[in-house]
Amino acid sequence: AIQMTQSPSSLSASVGDRVTITCRAGQDIGNDLDWYQQKPGKAPKLLIYGASNLQSGVPSRFSGSGSGTDFTLTISSLQPEDFAIYYCQEEHNFPWTFGQGTKVDIK
Amino acid sequence: QAQLVESGGGVVQPGKSLRLSCAASGFTFSNDAMHWVRQAPGKGLEWVAVVWHDGSNKYYTDSVKGRFTISRDNSKNTLYLQMNSLTLEDTAVYYCAKGGRIVVESRTYYYGMDVWGQGTTVTVSS
């Protein structure tokens, strides 16, 4: 299985801040990388697929970039509803694997 | 709109079995791959298994191989996860999820998991 490592594990930010989360794959996965948002007690929600494609209905303040082994999720201007845990997930090979998650909370 | 509803969770003793179900509606179930993902209490997400749209291919995470079986009944729009020889480490919320699919210039691309159920809780305890 491919190991996925996210950083940081947690961060504190204010409304309006630009937030960046990184994800590193243990091997080259091309652009086979997705990002999910999960709020407490809720199911995950797909934000970005194929490293940089915005899922339908997701606000444009979310963006993804990267390829190969290094990827980034950026929230351009953090909103109150964005406080959550974010996971990257590779879909290059089965079994798919998730990163350990990055918790974004209020500063 | 697309909706997934899991059922079948509960409390079970180690070594016993449980079958989860996931009822799909609002989309053409037989067109899409389906996944199970789990989340242990206070932990991150773990992908468990996938079944192709027609049931022709199935893949599992290593920790459940030989114990769990994913299946689907396209006539009933339902996904299943048969879980045998359960251990304490299988305690989790289990989510079913629909595989993403997009058609661009007559080519079909598959990606991620774009619709999720609300989850069903499995507790393995003696």
gemmi code that builds the backbone of each chain (N, CA, C; Angstrom):
import gemmi

chains = {
    "A": [
        ("ALA", (0.835, -1.194, 0.000), (0.000, 0.000, 0.000), (0.878, 1.257, 0.000)),
        ("ILE", (0.401, 2.279, -0.666), (1.137, 3.532, -0.749), (0.902, 4.341, 0.522)),
        ("GLN", (1.981, 4.836, 1.101), (1.847, 5.640, 2.309), (1.616, 7.092, 1.940)),
        ("MET", (0.639, 7.703, 2.620), (0.311, 9.099, 2.405), (0.543, 9.865, 3.699)),
        ("THR", (1.306, 10.951, 3.621), (1.662, 11.721, 4.810), (1.215, 13.163, 4.636)),
        ("GLN", (0.379, 13.629, 5.536), (-0.110, 14.999, 5.493), (0.638, 15.866, 6.501)),
        ("SER", (0.755, 17.130, 6.191), (1.286, 18.088, 7.150), (0.627, 19.438, 6.937)),
        ("PRO", (0.388, 20.196, 8.032), (0.600, 19.735, 9.398), (-0.518, 18.785, 9.833)),
        ("SER", (-0.413, 18.225, 11.034), (-1.491, 17.402, 11.569), (-2.655, 18.270, 12.032)),
        ("SER", (-2.336, 19.477, 12.458), (-3.368, 20.428, 12.843), (-2.850, 21.840, 12.651)),
        ("LEU", (-3.782, 22.766, 12.513), (-3.414, 24.170, 12.393), (-4.559, 25.026, 12.917)),
        ("SER", (-4.192, 26.180, 13.409), (-5.172, 27.155, 13.866), (-5.131, 28.349, 12.932)),
        ("ALA", (-6.288, 28.795, 12.510), (-6.357, 29.900, 11.562), (-7.594, 30.742, 11.834)),
        ("SER", (-7.586, 31.934, 11.272), (-8.687, 32.871, 11.443), (-9.513, 32.954, 10.171)),
        ("VAL", (-10.754, 33.370, 10.310), (-11.596, 33.606, 9.142), (-10.901, 34.616, 8.226)),
        ("GLY", (-10.848, 34.276, 6.947), (-10.190, 35.128, 5.976), (-8.762, 34.729, 5.657)),
        ("ASP", (-8.177, 33.883, 6.483), (-6.809, 33.443, 6.249), (-6.714, 32.552, 5.020)),
        ("ARG", (-5.533, 32.543, 4.426), (-5.200, 31.574, 3.379), (-4.563, 30.379, 4.071)),
        ("VAL", (-5.086, 29.195, 3.779), (-4.638, 27.977, 4.448), (-4.107, 27.000, 3.407)),
        ("THR", (-2.982, 26.392, 3.719), (-2.376, 25.402, 2.823), (-2.070, 24.129, 3.593)),
        ("ILE", (-2.499, 23.016, 3.039), (-2.252, 21.690, 3.604), (-1.494, 20.886, 2.559)),
        ("THR", (-0.475, 20.177, 2.984), (0.304, 19.389, 2.040), (0.123, 17.899, 2.284)),
        ("CYS", (0.325, 17.145, 1.234), (0.199, 15.692, 1.263), (1.324, 15.123, 0.410)),
        ("ARG", (2.055, 14.175, 0.971), (3.159, 13.540, 0.242), (2.892, 12.048, 0.109)),
        ("ALA", (3.045, 11.555, -1.105), (2.870, 10.127, -1.371), (4.204, 9.404, -1.291)),
        ("GLY", (4.156, 8.138, -0.895), (5.369, 7.352, -0.758), (5.977, 6.919, -2.088)),
        ("GLN", (5.233, 7.104, -3.180), (5.746, 6.837, -4.511), (4.993, 7.725, -5.498)),
        ("ASP", (5.454, 7.761, -6.716), (4.823, 8.580, -7.751), (3.408, 8.077, -8.015)),
        ("ILE", (2.424, 8.951, -7.814), (1.029, 8.573, -8.075), (0.418, 9.430, -9.179)),
        ("GLY", (1.252, 10.106, -9.955), (0.728, 10.958, -11.014), (-0.159, 12.042, -10.429)),
        ("ASN", (-1.392, 12.126, -10.934), (-2.346, 13.058, -10.330), (-3.531, 12.320, -9.719)),
        ("ASP", (-3.301, 11.082, -9.272), (-4.361, 10.249, -8.706), (-4.577, 10.547, -7.229)),
        ("LEU", (-5.004, 11.784, -6.951), (-5.070, 12.257, -5.579), (-6.353, 13.048, -5.370)),
        ("ASP", (-7.061, 12.707, -4.310), (-8.302, 13.391, -3.978), (-8.201, 14.015, -2.590)),
        ("TRP", (-9.039, 15.023, -2.356), (-9.129, 15.670, -1.049), (-10.565, 15.619, -0.545)),
        ("TYR", (-10.703, 15.342, 0.751), (-12.004, 15.268, 1.393), (-12.021, 16.163, 2.616)),
        ("GLN", (-13.217, 16.643, 2.935), (-13.475, 17.416, 4.145), (-14.421, 16.613, 5.028)),
        ("GLN", (-14.130, 16.558, 6.321), (-15.036, 15.883, 7.233), (-15.292, 16.749, 8.462)),
        ("LYS", (-16.559, 16.950, 8.749), (-16.965, 17.673, 9.942), (-17.401, 16.673, 11.012)),
        ("PRO", (-17.356, 17.062, 12.281), (-17.654, 16.124, 13.375), (-19.007, 15.433, 13.212)),
        ("GLY", (-18.995, 14.115, 13.317), (-20.224, 13.336, 13.246), (-20.817, 13.211, 11.857)),
        ("LYS", (-20.114, 13.684, 10.857), (-20.633, 13.660, 9.485), (-19.760, 12.797, 8.585)),
        ("ALA", (-20.324, 12.404, 7.453), (-19.556, 11.677, 6.455), (-18.590, 12.613, 5.740)),
        ("PRO", (-17.505, 12.083, 5.219), (-16.606, 12.908, 4.415), (-17.301, 13.440, 3.171)),
        ("LYS", (-16.740, 14.525, 2.656), (-17.253, 15.171, 1.450), (-16.095, 15.365, 0.488)),
        ("LEU", (-16.278, 14.937, -0.758), (-15.240, 15.099, -1.771), (-15.135, 16.566, -2.176)),
        ("LEU", (-13.911, 17.093, -2.113), (-13.651, 18.478, -2.516), (-12.960, 18.556, -3.877)),
        ("ILE", (-11.886, 17.797, -4.004), (-10.997, 17.859, -5.165), (-10.712, 16.436, -5.627)),
        ("TYR", (-10.755, 16.201, -6.934), (-10.346, 14.909, -7.474), (-9.323, 15.127, -8.574)),
        ("GLY", (-8.543, 14.095, -8.846), (-7.500, 14.220, -9.861), (-6.518, 15.327, -9.555)),
        ("ALA", (-6.249, 15.551, -8.283), (-5.278, 16.530, -7.774), (-5.734, 17.975, -7.866)),
        ("SER", (-6.475, 18.319, -8.930), (-6.769, 19.743, -9.121), (-8.169, 20.045, -9.628)),
        ("ASN", (-9.012, 19.049, -9.751), (-10.359, 19.249, -10.279), (-11.360, 19.470, -9.146)),
        ("LEU", (-12.050, 20.595, -9.225), (-13.010, 20.940, -8.187), (-14.289, 20.124, -8.375)),
        ("GLN", (-14.686, 19.419, -7.332), (-15.928, 18.649, -7.392), (-17.102, 19.608, -7.529)),
        ("SER", (-18.111, 19.194, -8.268), (-19.293, 20.011, -8.486), (-19.906, 20.453, -7.160)),
        ("GLY", (-20.213, 21.750, -7.071), (-20.859, 22.282, -5.880), (-19.911, 22.760, -4.795)),
        ("VAL", (-18.634, 22.512, -4.962), (-17.648, 22.933, -3.963), (-17.219, 24.373, -4.256)),
        ("PRO", (-17.165, 25.220, -3.235), (-16.802, 26.623, -3.468), (-15.421, 26.777, -4.104)),
        ("SER", (-15.279, 27.803, -4.903), (-14.036, 28.014, -5.654), (-12.879, 28.473, -4.779)),
        ("ARG", (-13.116, 28.757, -3.511), (-11.998, 29.096, -2.627), (-11.115, 27.875, -2.338)),
        ("PHE", (-11.633, 26.694, -2.640), (-10.843, 25.474, -2.508), (-10.128, 25.193, -3.827)),
        ("SER", (-8.850, 24.866, -3.744), (-8.107, 24.477, -4.931), (-7.051, 23.442, -4.560)),
        ("GLY", (-6.692, 22.640, -5.544), (-5.680, 21.621, -5.346), (-4.625, 21.708, -6.419)),
        ("SER", (-3.415, 21.321, -6.059), (-2.322, 21.332, -7.030), (-1.347, 20.209, -6.704)),
        ("GLY", (-0.429, 19.997, -7.631), (0.612, 19.007, -7.425), (0.497, 17.822, -8.348)),
        ("SER", (1.562, 17.052, -8.403), (1.589, 15.803, -9.156), (2.802, 15.008, -8.718)),
        ("GLY", (2.779, 13.723, -9.011), (3.900, 12.882, -8.617), (3.800, 12.457, -7.164)),
        ("THR", (4.551, 13.116, -6.300), (4.526, 12.755, -4.875), (4.082, 13.885, -3.959)),
        ("ASP", (4.039, 15.097, -4.444), (3.751, 16.245, -3.585), (2.517, 17.005, -4.052)),
        ("PHE", (1.591, 17.195, -3.110), (0.305, 17.785, -3.417), (-0.066, 18.822, -2.367)),
        ("THR", (-0.944, 19.750, -2.768), (-1.349, 20.824, -1.882), (-2.837, 21.090, -2.021)),
        ("LEU", (-3.503, 21.287, -0.881), (-4.873, 21.801, -0.839), (-4.787, 23.209, -0.277)),
        ("THR", (-5.389, 24.154, -0.977), (-5.387, 25.540, -0.537), (-6.811, 26.035, -0.368)),
        ("ILE", (-7.044, 26.707, 0.741), (-8.297, 27.424, 0.961), (-7.917, 28.903, 0.913)),
        ("SER", (-8.420, 29.626, -0.071), (-7.914, 30.977, -0.335), (-8.335, 31.977, 0.732)),
        ("SER", (-9.528, 31.803, 1.270), (-10.031, 32.700, 2.308), (-10.939, 31.879, 3.216)),
        ("LEU", (-10.405, 31.489, 4.361), (-11.093, 30.545, 5.243), (-12.418, 31.118, 5.736)),
        ("GLN", (-13.446, 30.310, 5.624), (-14.776, 30.693, 6.083), (-15.161, 29.902, 7.333)),
        ("PRO", (-16.123, 30.381, 8.105), (-16.483, 29.675, 9.351), (-16.864, 28.212, 9.132)),
        ("GLU", (-17.484, 27.928, 7.995), (-17.920, 26.553, 7.734), (-16.780, 25.638, 7.283)),
        ("ASP", (-15.581, 26.186, 7.145), (-14.438, 25.383, 6.676), (-13.661, 24.734, 7.814)),
        ("PHE", (-14.020, 25.034, 9.037), (-13.319, 24.407, 10.153), (-13.744, 22.940, 10.218)),
        ("ALA", (-12.760, 22.060, 10.001), (-13.041, 20.645, 9.780), (-11.713, 19.896, 9.726)),
        ("ILE", (-11.806, 18.595, 9.449), (-10.612, 17.792, 9.200), (-10.546, 17.506, 7.706)),
        ("TYR", (-9.359, 17.622, 7.152), (-9.145, 17.418, 5.721), (-8.234, 16.209, 5.512)),
        ("TYR", (-8.629, 15.359, 4.573), (-7.876, 14.144, 4.258), (-7.501, 14.123, 2.781)),
        ("CYS", (-6.266, 13.743, 2.505), (-5.922, 13.381, 1.140), (-6.070, 11.870, 0.992)),
        ("GLN", (-6.223, 11.424, -0.237), (-6.419, 9.988, -0.501), (-5.899, 9.677, -1.898)),
        ("GLU", (-5.058, 8.669, -1.979), (-4.543, 8.282, -3.296), (-5.447, 7.237, -3.900)),
        ("GLU", (-5.607, 7.311, -5.211), (-6.382, 6.315, -5.945), (-5.555, 5.762, -7.104)),
        ("HIS", (-4.262, 5.626, -6.849), (-3.356, 5.130, -7.888), (-3.390, 3.615, -7.980)),
        ("ASN", (-3.393, 2.975, -6.818), (-3.437, 1.516, -6.738), (-4.387, 1.116, -5.622)),
        ("PHE", (-5.009, -0.072, -5.771), (-5.723, -0.645, -4.638), (-4.715, -1.422, -3.779)),
        ("PRO", (-4.810, -1.379, -2.463), (-5.797, -0.667, -1.665), (-5.543, 0.840, -1.627)),
        ("TRP", (-6.613, 1.623, -1.801), (-6.480, 3.061, -1.649), (-6.096, 3.386, -0.205)),
        ("THR", (-5.368, 4.484, -0.043), (-4.981, 4.889, 1.303), (-5.235, 6.383, 1.500)),
        ("PHE", (-5.572, 6.721, 2.738), (-5.792, 8.099, 3.140), (-4.573, 8.612, 3.915)),
        ("GLY", (-4.381, 9.913, 3.866), (-3.490, 10.533, 4.815), (-4.108, 10.512, 6.202)),
        ("GLN", (-3.340, 10.914, 7.187), (-3.806, 10.824, 8.564), (-4.762, 11.953, 8.946)),
        ("GLY", (-4.881, 12.940, 8.091), (-5.806, 14.036, 8.345), (-5.124, 15.284, 8.877)),
        ("THR", (-5.709, 16.426, 8.557), (-5.266, 17.727, 9.078), (-6.474, 18.438, 9.662)),
        ("LYS", (-6.411, 18.718, 10.952), (-7.512, 19.400, 11.623), (-7.298, 20.906, 11.535)),
        ("VAL", (-8.293, 21.600, 11.004), (-8.249, 23.063, 10.902), (-9.223, 23.619, 11.932)),
        ("ASP", (-8.691, 24.339, 12.911), (-9.586, 24.907, 13.914), (-9.383, 26.409, 14.044)),
        ("ILE", (-10.216, 26.994, 14.877), (-10.269, 28.451, 14.991), (-9.165, 28.956, 15.886)),
        ("LYS", (-8.436, 29.961, 15.408), (-7.401, 30.588, 16.221), (-8.043, 31.487, 17.275)),
    ],
    "B": [
        ("GLN", (-31.829, 13.576, -5.647), (-30.391, 13.494, -5.785), (-29.898, 12.158, -5.239)),
        ("ALA", (-28.647, 11.842, -5.528), (-28.079, 10.570, -5.114), (-28.064, 10.457, -3.597)),
        ("GLN", (-28.451, 9.291, -3.111), (-28.499, 9.065, -1.676), (-28.100, 7.634, -1.368)),
        ("LEU", (-27.367, 7.474, -0.272), (-26.956, 6.159, 0.211), (-27.334, 6.034, 1.674)),
        ("VAL", (-27.938, 4.911, 2.036), (-28.352, 4.688, 3.419), (-27.858, 3.319, 3.878)),
        ("GLU", (-26.944, 3.351, 4.858), (-26.397, 2.115, 5.407), (-27.277, 1.569, 6.524)),
        ("SER", (-27.196, 0.277, 6.724), (-27.894, -0.379, 7.820), (-27.157, -1.669, 8.169)),
        ("GLY", (-27.526, -2.259, 9.301), (-26.961, -3.544, 9.675), (-25.916, -3.497, 10.775)),
        ("GLY", (-25.507, -2.306, 11.168), (-24.521, -2.202, 12.230), (-25.089, -2.650, 13.568)),
        ("GLY", (-24.201, -2.822, 14.534), (-24.630, -3.233, 15.862), (-23.455, -3.684, 16.698)),
        ("VAL", (-23.775, -4.284, 17.832), (-22.760, -4.807, 18.746), (-22.649, -6.317, 18.522)),
        ("VAL", (-21.438, -6.783, 18.349), (-21.202, -8.202, 18.061), (-19.963, -8.667, 18.813)),
        ("GLN", (-19.948, -9.924, 19.181), (-18.797, -10.481, 19.893), (-17.653, -10.797, 18.935)),
        ("PRO", (-16.433, -10.771, 19.440), (-15.289, -11.166, 18.600), (-15.482, -12.565, 18.024)),
        ("GLY", (-15.096, -12.698, 16.765), (-15.233, -13.982, 16.084), (-16.552, -14.183, 15.371)),
        ("LYS", (-17.514, -13.335, 15.660), (-18.825, -13.454, 15.036), (-18.879, -12.735, 13.698)),
        ("SER", (-20.058, -12.776, 13.070), (-20.256, -12.191, 11.750), (-21.331, -11.125, 11.773)),
        ("LEU", (-21.297, -10.278, 10.758), (-22.289, -9.218, 10.592), (-22.354, -8.883, 9.110)),
        ("ARG", (-23.536, -8.548, 8.610), (-23.659, -8.104, 7.231), (-24.233, -6.702, 7.195)),
        ("LEU", (-23.492, -5.818, 6.546), (-23.950, -4.455, 6.339), (-24.610, -4.328, 4.976)),
        ("SER", (-25.585, -3.434, 4.895), (-26.250, -3.131, 3.635), (-26.187, -1.641, 3.375)),
        ("CYS", (-26.274, -1.294, 2.110), (-26.279, 0.109, 1.708), (-27.286, 0.245, 0.569)),
        ("ALA", (-28.382, 0.930, 0.844), (-29.433, 1.126, -0.155), (-29.176, 2.416, -0.919)),
        ("ALA", (-29.163, 2.300, -2.230), (-28.871, 3.445, -3.089), (-30.138, 3.937, -3.785)),
        ("SER", (-30.203, 5.243, -3.997), (-31.312, 5.834, -4.732), (-30.856, 7.127, -5.370)),
        ("GLY", (-31.609, 7.570, -6.379), (-31.330, 8.854, -7.004), (-30.265, 8.841, -8.072)),
        ("PHE", (-29.743, 7.664, -8.417), (-28.777, 7.549, -9.507), (-28.864, 6.125, -10.060)),
        ("THR", (-28.238, 5.901, -11.202), (-28.253, 4.573, -11.816), (-27.174, 3.729, -11.158)),
        ("PHE", (-27.594, 2.973, -10.171), (-26.672, 2.216, -9.316), (-25.764, 1.300, -10.132)),
        ("SER", (-26.295, 0.675, -11.148), (-25.537, -0.316, -11.917), (-24.431, 0.300, -12.772)),
        ("ASN", (-24.335, 1.620, -12.820), (-23.296, 2.289, -13.614), (-22.016, 2.556, -12.848)),
        ("ASP", (-22.074, 2.466, -11.512), (-20.985, 2.997, -10.694), (-20.353, 1.970, -9.768)),
        ("ALA", (-19.018, 2.072, -9.637), (-18.335, 1.311, -8.606), (-18.816, 1.775, -7.232)),
        ("MET", (-18.718, 0.869, -6.265), (-19.143, 1.185, -4.908), (-18.066, 0.769, -3.914)),
        ("HIS", (-17.906, 1.571, -2.872), (-16.842, 1.378, -1.890), (-17.407, 1.269, -0.474)),
        ("TRP", (-16.626, 0.667, 0.386), (-16.817, 0.757, 1.842), (-15.568, 1.414, 2.431)),
        ("VAL", (-15.802, 2.353, 3.339), (-14.735, 3.049, 4.058), (-15.114, 3.025, 5.531)),
        ("ARG", (-14.139, 2.863, 6.410), (-14.466, 2.830, 7.842), (-13.622, 3.830, 8.623)),
        ("GLN", (-14.118, 4.128, 9.809), (-13.431, 5.092, 10.680), (-13.573, 4.614, 12.124)),
        ("ALA", (-12.471, 4.166, 12.698), (-12.464, 3.751, 14.093), (-12.668, 4.974, 14.979)),
        ("PRO", (-13.173, 4.764, 16.188), (-13.452, 5.903, 17.084), (-12.235, 6.803, 17.269)),
        ("GLY", (-12.393, 8.079, 16.966), (-11.332, 9.054, 17.139), (-10.176, 8.941, 16.170)),
        ("LYS", (-10.327, 8.120, 15.150), (-9.238, 7.885, 14.188), (-9.582, 8.424, 12.799)),
        ("GLY", (-8.656, 8.239, 11.884), (-8.850, 8.695, 10.518), (-9.626, 7.697, 9.677)),
        ("LEU", (-9.713, 8.015, 8.394), (-10.464, 7.191, 7.453), (-9.607, 6.045, 6.944)),
        ("GLU", (-10.234, 4.891, 6.757), (-9.563, 3.717, 6.193), (-10.444, 3.146, 5.083)),
        ("TRP", (-9.915, 3.123, 3.877), (-10.623, 2.495, 2.762), (-10.641, 0.985, 2.997)),
        ("VAL", (-11.800, 0.349, 2.762), (-11.958, -1.073, 3.072), (-12.048, -1.947, 1.817)),
        ("ALA", (-12.936, -1.572, 0.895), (-13.168, -2.452, -0.247), (-13.898, -1.705, -1.351)),
        ("VAL", (-13.806, -2.261, -2.568), (-14.510, -1.725, -3.734), (-15.052, -2.878, -4.557)),
        ("VAL", (-16.157, -2.638, -5.210), (-16.696, -3.593, -6.186), (-17.041, -2.818, -7.452)),
        ("TRP", (-16.651, -3.375, -8.563), (-16.933, -2.743, -9.866), (-18.438, -2.640, -10.096)),
        ("HIS", (-18.835, -1.826, -11.053), (-20.257, -1.561, -11.305), (-21.031, -2.842, -11.594)),
        ("ASP", (-20.374, -3.804, -12.238), (-21.041, -5.048, -12.616), (-20.638, -6.225, -11.725)),
        ("GLY", (-19.897, -5.949, -10.661), (-19.479, -6.997, -9.740), (-18.299, -7.812, -10.218)),
        ("SER", (-17.697, -7.425, -11.351), (-16.659, -8.253, -11.962), (-15.323, -8.182, -11.241)),
        ("ASN", (-15.068, -7.123, -10.547), (-13.803, -6.977, -9.821), (-14.061, -6.489, -8.402)),
        ("LYS", (-13.253, -6.997, -7.487), (-13.351, -6.618, -6.086), (-11.941, -6.497, -5.526)),
        ("TYR", (-11.717, -5.486, -4.703), (-10.428, -5.294, -4.058), (-10.657, -4.960, -2.594)),
        ("TYR", (-9.683, -5.353, -1.756), (-9.820, -5.179, -0.311), (-8.537, -4.622, 0.283)),
        ("THR", (-8.667, -3.952, 1.415), (-7.480, -3.612, 2.175), (-6.950, -4.884, 2.835)),
        ("ASP", (-5.660, -4.922, 3.096), (-5.029, -6.158, 3.548), (-5.629, -6.699, 4.847)),
        ("SER", (-6.011, -5.818, 5.748), (-6.449, -6.260, 7.077), (-7.792, -6.988, 7.058)),
        ("VAL", (-8.542, -6.918, 5.956), (-9.844, -7.584, 5.903), (-9.882, -8.706, 4.869)),
        ("LYS", (-8.825, -8.864, 4.109), (-8.805, -9.914, 3.090), (-9.037, -11.275, 3.729)),
        ("GLY", (-9.915, -12.051, 3.114), (-10.227, -13.380, 3.621), (-11.279, -13.388, 4.712)),
        ("ARG", (-11.624, -12.227, 5.234), (-12.655, -12.140, 6.279), (-13.899, -11.385, 5.799)),
        ("PHE", (-13.704, -10.345, 5.002), (-14.810, -9.518, 4.520), (-15.060, -9.812, 3.041)),
        ("THR", (-16.327, -9.727, 2.652), (-16.703, -9.882, 1.249), (-17.648, -8.761, 0.850)),
        ("ILE", (-17.258, -8.034, -0.181), (-18.111, -6.983, -0.725), (-18.917, -7.579, -1.878)),
        ("SER", (-20.173, -7.188, -1.983), (-21.011, -7.660, -3.082), (-22.091, -6.632, -3.349)),
        ("ARG", (-22.808, -6.842, -4.437), (-23.885, -5.926, -4.788), (-24.979, -6.666, -5.513)),
        ("ASP", (-26.179, -6.128, -5.405), (-27.334, -6.645, -6.141), (-27.899, -5.469, -6.920)),
        ("ASN", (-27.559, -5.395, -8.191), (-27.989, -4.247, -8.990), (-29.507, -4.235, -9.203)),
        ("SER", (-30.147, -5.372, -9.090), (-31.609, -5.406, -9.235), (-32.309, -4.792, -8.023)),
        ("LYS", (-31.580, -4.744, -6.901), (-32.134, -4.178, -5.666), (-31.471, -2.855, -5.288)),
        ("ASN", (-30.550, -2.378, -6.125), (-29.823, -1.118, -5.840), (-29.198, -1.148, -4.454)),
        ("THR", (-28.577, -2.266, -4.126), (-28.053, -2.451, -2.775), (-26.631, -3.004, -2.805)),
        ("LEU", (-25.802, -2.440, -1.947), (-24.426, -2.867, -1.728), (-24.364, -3.588, -0.386)),
        ("TYR", (-23.489, -4.591, -0.298), (-23.354, -5.349, 0.942), (-21.888, -5.440, 1.368)),
        ("LEU", (-21.700, -5.669, 2.674), (-20.390, -6.032, 3.193), (-20.604, -7.140, 4.219)),
        ("GLN", (-20.211, -8.345, 3.851), (-20.269, -9.474, 4.767), (-18.982, -9.495, 5.561)),
        ("MET", (-19.097, -9.415, 6.879), (-17.928, -9.342, 7.741), (-17.903, -10.571, 8.648)),
        ("ASN", (-16.890, -11.394, 8.491), (-16.734, -12.602, 9.293), (-15.508, -12.486, 10.194)),
        ("SER", (-15.447, -13.339, 11.193), (-14.290, -13.392, 12.104), (-13.925, -11.998, 12.600)),
        ("LEU", (-14.906, -11.293, 13.085), (-14.687, -9.907, 13.514), (-13.755, -9.843, 14.723)),
        ("THR", (-12.941, -8.816, 14.743), (-12.017, -8.555, 15.848), (-12.297, -7.180, 16.439)),
        ("LEU", (-11.688, -6.920, 17.590), (-11.876, -5.617, 18.239), (-11.467, -4.481, 17.318)),
        ("GLU", (-10.464, -4.736, 16.466), (-9.939, -3.702, 15.562), (-10.907, -3.358, 14.428)),
        ("ASP", (-11.991, -4.120, 14.280), (-12.988, -3.825, 13.252), (-14.049, -2.856, 13.754)),
        ("THR", (-13.970, -2.476, 15.025), (-14.910, -1.509, 15.575), (-14.736, -0.167, 14.869)),
        ("ALA", (-15.818, 0.337, 14.283), (-15.728, 1.559, 13.481), (-17.115, 1.969, 12.990)),
        ("VAL", (-17.176, 3.177, 12.489), (-18.302, 3.588, 11.661), (-17.972, 3.176, 10.230)),
        ("TYR", (-18.901, 2.492, 9.601), (-18.707, 2.015, 8.234), (-19.559, 2.863, 7.289)),
        ("TYR", (-18.898, 3.449, 6.308), (-19.567, 4.257, 5.294), (-19.551, 3.521, 3.955)),
        ("CYS", (-20.659, 3.581, 3.244), (-20.616, 3.198, 1.840), (-20.486, 4.474, 1.018)),
        ("ALA", (-19.867, 4.350, -0.109), (-19.621, 5.515, -0.956), (-19.670, 5.114, -2.424)),
        ("LYS", (-20.158, 6.020, -3.232), (-20.263, 5.801, -4.673), (-18.993, 6.295, -5.361)),
        ("GLY", (-18.478, 5.497, -6.268), (-17.331, 5.937, -7.033), (-17.713, 7.033, -8.008)),
        ("GLY", (-16.843, 7.991, -8.167), (-17.106, 9.078, -9.098), (-16.890, 8.644, -10.547)),
        ("ARG", (-17.639, 9.253, -11.438), (-17.520, 8.919, -12.868), (-17.877, 10.148, -13.667)),
        ("ILE", (-17.036, 10.447, -14.661), (-17.300, 11.607, -15.503), (-17.010, 11.225, -16.947)),
        ("VAL", (-17.838, 11.719, -17.861), (-17.662, 11.437, -19.282), (-17.204, 12.722, -19.965)),
        ("VAL", (-16.049, 12.644, -20.594), (-15.502, 13.795, -21.322), (-15.186, 13.348, -22.741)),
        ("GLU", (-15.846, 13.980, -23.700), (-15.637, 13.664, -25.125), (-15.724, 12.161, -25.366)),
        ("SER", (-16.758, 11.577, -24.860), (-17.098, 10.159, -25.045), (-16.187, 9.205, -24.285)),
        ("ARG", (-15.270, 9.723, -23.482), (-14.419, 8.866, -22.660), (-14.877, 8.965, -21.203)),
        ("THR", (-14.897, 7.817, -20.542), (-15.338, 7.764, -19.152), (-14.136, 7.722, -18.222)),
        ("TYR", (-14.132, 8.612, -17.243), (-13.069, 8.668, -16.244), (-13.674, 8.368, -14.871)),
        ("TYR", (-12.943, 7.595, -14.089), (-13.400, 7.216, -12.756), (-12.498, 7.882, -11.716)),
        ("TYR", (-13.116, 8.332, -10.650), (-12.347, 9.031, -9.635), (-13.024, 8.944, -8.284)),
        ("GLY", (-12.219, 8.870, -7.248), (-12.633, 9.058, -5.874), (-13.979, 8.485, -5.488)),
        ("MET", (-14.564, 9.132, -4.474), (-15.854, 8.728, -3.925), (-16.692, 9.985, -3.740)),
        ("ASP", (-17.741, 10.141, -4.566), (-18.401, 11.434, -4.626), (-19.732, 11.518, -3.880)),
        ("VAL", (-20.254, 10.401, -3.449), (-21.483, 10.403, -2.641), (-21.275, 9.415, -1.499)),
        ("TRP", (-21.609, 9.846, -0.284), (-21.386, 9.023, 0.902), (-22.688, 8.850, 1.679)),
        ("GLY", (-22.818, 7.703, 2.321), (-23.905, 7.511, 3.259), (-23.580, 8.155, 4.600)),
        ("GLN", (-24.502, 8.021, 5.523), (-24.331, 8.642, 6.846), (-23.535, 7.755, 7.793)),
        ("GLY", (-23.338, 6.502, 7.414), (-22.545, 5.582, 8.214), (-23.386, 4.716, 9.135)),
        ("THR", (-22.873, 3.527, 9.423), (-23.483, 2.631, 10.391), (-22.388, 2.140, 11.333)),
        ("THR", (-22.688, 2.070, 12.615), (-21.668, 1.779, 13.619), (-21.598, 0.291, 13.928)),
        ("VAL", (-20.388, -0.240, 13.858), (-20.123, -1.630, 14.227), (-19.233, -1.628, 15.462)),
        ("THR", (-19.688, -2.268, 16.499), (-18.912, -2.384, 17.735), (-18.661, -3.855, 18.018)),
        ("VAL", (-17.389, -4.209, 18.059), (-17.005, -5.580, 18.382), (-16.527, -5.583, 19.827)),
        ("SER", (-17.252, -6.304, 20.653), (-16.953, -6.289, 22.078), (-17.423, -7.585, 22.722)),
        ("SER", (-16.635, -8.051, 23.684), (-17.020, -9.255, 24.421), (-17.868, -8.878, 25.644)),
    ],
}
model = gemmi.Model(1)
for chain_id, residues in chains.items():
    chain = gemmi.Chain(chain_id)
    for i, (resn, *xyz) in enumerate(residues, 1):
        res = gemmi.Residue()
        res.name, res.seqid = resn, gemmi.SeqId(i, " ")
        for name, pos in zip(("N", "CA", "C"), xyz):
            atom = gemmi.Atom()
            atom.name, atom.element = name, gemmi.Element(name[0])
            atom.pos, atom.b_iso = gemmi.Position(*pos), 0.0
            res.add_atom(atom)
        chain.add_residue(res)
    model.add_chain(chain)
structure = gemmi.Structure()
structure.add_model(model)
structure.setup_entities()
